[in-house]
């Protein structure tokens, strides 16, 4: 995926941050769209504000094609209430997944209810999965002309379960800033990455540590 292009196309949206500072997997980038809500607890800080924005994010992330996104928008126009329910389910799925992954990254056990919700959405979306040829064999794909609003959840559920059952989970990290909920895969050779981004949280924590040391030195003097 070309994250630079995705960021350029979506830079006016809050969720563009998921393309500027990617987590390394679709489901992690999706979890990271909830950063502000998780940090403030305010619904008005939601980055994906409706079904249309969910589809726009999926298209920018390369999870659905332009044709599929157009079909999903048309389906949402025909069934707006159903689309609203799918959007609400997507956010519940995101938060359950985030809680499970944050727990794993911090060495805690995930809540059973969260794992069950992830399982349910994965099973519910399985009917939309299609096997398609890939360079190394086959891959799961979406129908090219799917017109069911539920289809939007399939790539998210597939990505989540694929990662959660993969050895790559050993590389899962949460940003070292206690107020940042960003999840990412640490792909460094020595597994030393601590921050979602050195230029933001990394530098912020450096400044905080410097101020704390200076305060201790002043108090001890």
C-alpha positions in Angstrom: 0.0 0.0 0.0 1.2 3.5 -0.8 0.7 5.3 2.5 2.1 8.6 1.2 -0.6 8.7 -1.5 -3.3 7.7 1.0 -2.2 10.5 3.4 -2.1 13.0 0.6 -5.6 12.1 -0.5 -7.1 12.2 3.1 -4.9 14.9 4.8 -7.9 17.0 5.5 -9.4 14.2 7.6 -8.4 13.4 11.2 -8.0 9.7 10.2 -5.3 10.7 7.8 -2.9 10.2 10.7 -3.3 6.5 10.3 -1.6 6.8 6.9 1.0 9.3 8.0 2.0 7.0 10.9 0.8 3.4 9.9 0.7 0.5 12.3 1.8 -2.1 9.9 -1.5 -4.0 9.5 -5.0 -2.9 8.4 -6.6 -3.9 11.7 -4.1 -1.9 13.6 -4.6 1.2 11.5 -8.3 0.7 12.1 -7.8 0.5 15.9 -5.8 3.7 15.7 -8.7 5.6 14.2 -10.1 5.5 17.8 -7.1 7.3 19.3 -9.0 10.5 20.2 -12.1 8.8 21.5 -10.0 6.5 23.7 -8.0 9.5 24.9 -10.9 11.8 25.8 -13.9 9.6 26.1 -15.9 12.1 24.0 -18.0 10.8 21.1 -17.5 14.1 19.2 -13.8 13.2 18.9 -14.7 10.2 16.7 -12.7 10.2 13.5 -15.1 7.8 11.5 -18.3 9.7 12.0 -20.6 7.6 9.8 -20.8 4.7 7.4 -19.7 6.9 4.5 -16.5 7.9 6.3 -15.9 4.2 7.2 -16.1 3.3 3.5 -13.9 6.3 2.6 -11.2 5.2 5.1 -11.4 1.6 3.8 -10.9 2.8 0.2 -8.0 5.0 1.2 -6.5 2.1 3.1 -6.7 -0.1 0.0 -9.1 -2.5 1.8 -11.8 -2.0 -0.9 -11.5 -0.9 -4.5 -13.1 2.2 -5.9 -15.8 0.1 -7.5 -16.5 -1.7 -4.3 -16.6 1.6 -2.3 -19.1 3.0 -4.9 -21.3 -0.1 -4.5 -21.2 0.2 -0.7 -22.2 3.8 -0.8 -25.1 3.0 -3.2 -26.2 0.2 -0.8 -26.1 2.7 2.1 -28.3 5.1 0.2 -30.8 2.4 -0.3 -30.7 1.2 3.3 -29.5 4.1 5.5 -30.7 2.6 8.7 -28.9 -0.7 8.0 -25.7 1.2 7.1 -25.9 3.1 10.4 -26.2 -0.2 12.3 -23.1 -1.5 10.5 -21.2 1.6 11.3 -22.1 1.2 15.0 -21.0 -2.4 14.9 -17.7 -1.4 13.2 -16.9 0.9 16.1 -17.9 -1.7 18.7 -15.7 -4.2 16.8 -12.8 -1.6 16.7 -13.0 -1.0 20.5 -13.2 -4.7 21.4 -10.2 -5.4 19.1 -8.3 -2.5 20.5 -8.9 -3.6 24.1 -7.8 -7.1 23.2 -4.6 -6.0 21.4 -3.7 -3.4 24.0 -4.0 -6.0 26.7 -1.8 -8.4 24.7 0.8 -5.6 24.1 0.9 -4.9 27.9 1.1 -8.6 28.9 -2.5 -8.8 30.2 -5.3 -11.2 29.4 -8.0 -10.0 27.0 -11.6 -9.9 28.1 -13.6 -12.9 27.0 -16.4 -10.7 25.8 -14.1 -8.8 23.5 -12.7 -12.0 22.0 -16.3 -13.3 21.5 -17.3 -10.1 19.7 -14.3 -10.4 17.4 -15.2 -14.1 16.7 -18.8 -13.2 16.0 -17.9 -10.5 13.4 -15.4 -12.7 11.8 -17.9 -15.5 11.4 -20.7 -13.1 10.3 -18.5 -11.7 7.6 -17.1 -15.0 6.3 -19.9 -15.3 3.8 -18.4 -12.4 1.9 -14.9 -14.0 1.6 -13.8 -15.1 -1.9 -10.6 -17.0 -2.8 -8.6 -15.1 -5.3 -5.3 -15.9 -7.0 -2.2 -14.2 -5.5 1.5 -14.2 -6.3 2.3 -16.9 -3.8 -1.0 -18.9 -4.1 -4.3 -17.5 -3.0 -5.8 -14.8 -0.8 -9.1 -13.8 0.7 -10.8 -11.1 -1.3 -14.2 -9.4 -1.5 -16.7 -9.9 -4.3 -16.1 -7.2 -7.0 -19.8 -6.3 -7.1 -20.9 -6.8 -3.5 -23.9 -4.6 -2.6 -24.5 -5.4 1.1 -23.5 -2.8 3.6 -22.3 -5.6 5.9 -19.5 -6.3 3.5 -17.5 -3.4 4.9 -16.6 -5.3 8.0 -15.0 -8.3 6.2 -11.5 -6.9 5.5 -11.3 -5.6 9.1 -12.3 -8.9 10.6 -10.1 -10.9 8.3 -7.1 -8.7 9.1 -7.7 -8.9 12.8 -8.0 -12.6 13.0 -5.1 -13.1 10.6 -2.8 -11.0 12.8 -4.1 -12.4 16.1 -3.3 -16.0 15.0 0.1 -15.1 13.5 3.6 -15.1 14.9 3.7 -11.4 14.1 1.8 -10.8 17.3 5.2 -11.1 19.1 6.0 -7.8 17.4 2.8 -6.0 18.6 3.5 -2.8 20.6 1.7 0.1 22.1 3.3 3.5 22.0 5.4 4.2 25.1 3.6 7.4 25.8 1.0 6.6 28.5 -1.6 9.0 26.9 -1.2 7.5 23.4 -3.1 4.3 22.4 -1.4 3.9 19.0 -0.7 0.2 18.1 1.9 -0.9 15.7 4.1 -3.8 14.7 7.8 -3.3 15.7 9.6 -4.3 12.5 13.1 -3.2 13.7 15.8 -5.9 13.7 16.4 -5.6 17.4 12.8 -5.0 18.4 13.7 -1.6 19.8 10.9 0.6 18.6 9.1 2.4 21.5 7.0 5.1 20.0 4.3 5.5 17.4 6.5 8.2 15.9 9.7 9.6 17.2 8.9 13.1 16.0 5.7 13.3 18.1 5.4 11.0 21.1 9.1 10.2 21.2 10.2 13.8 21.4 7.4 14.6 23.9 8.6 11.9 26.3 12.2 13.1 25.9 11.1 16.6 27.0 9.1 15.2 29.9 12.1 13.2 31.1 14.4 16.2 30.8 12.0 18.4 32.8 11.7 15.7 35.4 15.4 15.4 35.8 15.8 19.2 36.0 13.1 19.3 38.7 14.8 16.6 40.7 18.1 18.4 40.4 16.6 21.7 41.6 14.8 20.0 44.5 18.0 18.2 45.6 20.0 21.4 45.4 
